[in-house]
Amino acid sequence: MNDDVECKVCGGRYTVLAPHLRTHGINTCEYREKFPGAPTSSESYRQGMSESLRQAHADDPSHAERISESLRQTWSDPALRERVSESLRQAHADDPTRAQRQSESIRETWSDPALRQRMSESMREIWSDPALRERHSKIIRQAHVDDPSIGERMSESHKQAYADDPSYAERVSESLRQTWSDPALRERASESLRQAYSDPELRQRLSESLRQTWSDPALRERQSELIRQAHVDDPSIVERISELIRQAHVDDPSIRERMSESMRQAYANDPELRQRMSESVRQAYANDPSIGERLSESLRQAYSDPELRQRVSESHKQAYANDPSIAQRISETLLELWSDPEFASEVSRAQRRRPNQSELALQSRLDEHFPGEWKYTGDGKDASSWIGGRNPDFMHTDGKNMLIESFNWYWHDPVLFPNRLTAEELVAHYKKHGFDCVVVWDHEPGGVIIEKVREMYARNESNSGRHF
């Protein structure tokens, strides 16, 4: 069957239009711009070329490498790259609608479901060859080694594409969702990544590259802004990401252990990683105070699933059993984080803590007997109220180093909560930092509480110059 394609200019039929189009004074690109979606070669010709290329690669495994080497050699010339870039920039400057027409032409071409299906089948068949995947990975790695700026140029190109066409991101997302809905593809991709990451040298290079990239404060800020904007534009994004992660864990139960091992290795290789991650978290909370509430809501939604809670619990128990030192390390990390007043106040603001009934009653008594001299600080929002990682309930407002802690009989029961500091331990902690503190209990009579506070004033009267 003759499947020659028709020339939309003159109506002639040809196997390949490229040579014929010269008689009309146009090239293939201009033809596609003028007639979006119109084929420029017959199906049998395309299949023959594909088969020919596959056969060439099969007959000579070094064929792809030689072509790649030739291209690398050609593009290693900075002057050539600049000339091509300048030519493209000039073409777009001369014709501002060029980019839009090209995009429209490509969209029109790919709007054909049959074409997308054929391309997908072709790509799946090509990438089913492990040797080809390895050669391709090697070529990409070598390209980044030969030209470290390639990543930045690709990023710049993508940013420009998103800027030129706001709907581009949604189309890419939809395409990726469609692609990754194929379980076989996900498995092949996972296997490929596992194989790649089994190379310690590759992991080291990737880590170094990421560290170098993220050492740029401007880049970090741009990425944070993009993520914040994405959450604003689509509030459901958190839920979709959570669902994808949950599904990944269901499909591959070993993923948690591999991730844990990867993090352990990362911390071992880079002692400063924890500090940088902590700083990143603190900066995120500082830049967006609502992040804590959104994360809390996401976690509440996730943990409403009893099966998830059970899996997380089992995972934690297994982790503690495999590594008894993990509890100590977590404790040390948390102590380090909460010893930073800025971090503590940011987290407290996100938690939206409020005074309880006992604390409200105590505030009223203090206002009655010592008007304007005490303020509630138990919400932790004020960074200056954090003293050695502890946040007192009340602080004196006139610069005196005096504190009040309000204890509840239930939450400070040593039997129920043996790890909480006792009243004596808490007083000693603040004293070590130069503060006098009294602990009052919610069941104590108001007169007893005020007398305790007056006794603290008496201890500090030499500094205050006042008697009560």
Stockholm file with secondary structure:
# STOCKHOLM 1.0

chainA/1-468         MNDDVECKVCGGRYTVLAPHLRTHGINTCEYREKFPGAPTSSESYRQGMSESLRQAHADDPSHAERISESLRQTWSDPALRERVSESLRQAHADDPTRAQRQSESIRETWSDPALRQRMSESMREIWSDPALRERHSKIIRQAHVDDPSIGERMSESHKQAYADDPSYAERVSESLRQTWSDPALRERASESLRQAYSDPELRQRLSESLRQTWSDPALRERQSELIRQAHVDDPSIVERISELIRQAHVDDPSIRERMSESMRQAYANDPELRQRMSESVRQAYANDPSIGERLSESLRQAYSDPELRQRVSESHKQAYANDPSIAQRISETLLELWSDPEFASEVSRAQRRRPNQSELALQSRLDEHFPGEWKYTGDGKDASSWIGGRNPDFMHTDGKNMLIESFNWYWHDPVLFPNRLTAEELVAHYKKHGFDCVVVWDHEPGGVIIEKVREMYARNESNSGRHF
#=GR chainA/1-468 SS CCCCEECTTTCCEESBSHHHHGGGTCCHHHHHHHSTTCCSBCHHHHHHHHHHHHHHHHHCTTHHHHHHHHHHHHHTCHHHHHHHHHHHHHHHHHCTTHHHHHHHHHHHHHTCHHHHHHHHHHHHHHHTCHHHHHHHHHHHHHHHHHCTTHHHHHHHHHHHHHHHCTTHHHHHHHHHHHHHTCHHHHHHHHHHHHHHHTCHHHHHHHHHHHHHHHTCHHHHHHHHHHHHHHHHHCTTHHHHHHHHHHHHHHHCTTHHHHHHHHHHHHHHHCTTHHHHHHHHHHHHHHHCTTHHHHHHHHHHHHTTCHHHHHHHHHHHHHHHHHCTTHHHHHHHHHHHHHTSHHHHHHHHHHHTCCCCHHHHHHHHHHHHHSTTSEEECTTCCSGGGCBTTBCCSEEETTSCCEEEEEECTTTTCTTTCTTSCCHHHHHHHHHHTTCEEEEEETTSCHHHHHHHHHHHHHHTHHHHCCCC
#=GC SS_cons         CCCCEECTTTCCEESBSHHHHGGGTCCHHHHHHHSTTCCSBCHHHHHHHHHHHHHHHHHCTTHHHHHHHHHHHHHTCHHHHHHHHHHHHHHHHHCTTHHHHHHHHHHHHHTCHHHHHHHHHHHHHHHTCHHHHHHHHHHHHHHHHHCTTHHHHHHHHHHHHHHHCTTHHHHHHHHHHHHHTCHHHHHHHHHHHHHHHTCHHHHHHHHHHHHHHHTCHHHHHHHHHHHHHHHHHCTTHHHHHHHHHHHHHHHCTTHHHHHHHHHHHHHHHCTTHHHHHHHHHHHHHHHCTTHHHHHHHHHHHHTTCHHHHHHHHHHHHHHHHHCTTHHHHHHHHHHHHHTSHHHHHHHHHHHTCCCCHHHHHHHHHHHHHSTTSEEECTTCCSGGGCBTTBCCSEEETTSCCEEEEEECTTTTCTTTCTTSCCHHHHHHHHHHTTCEEEEEETTSCHHHHHHHHHHHHHHTHHHHCCCC
//
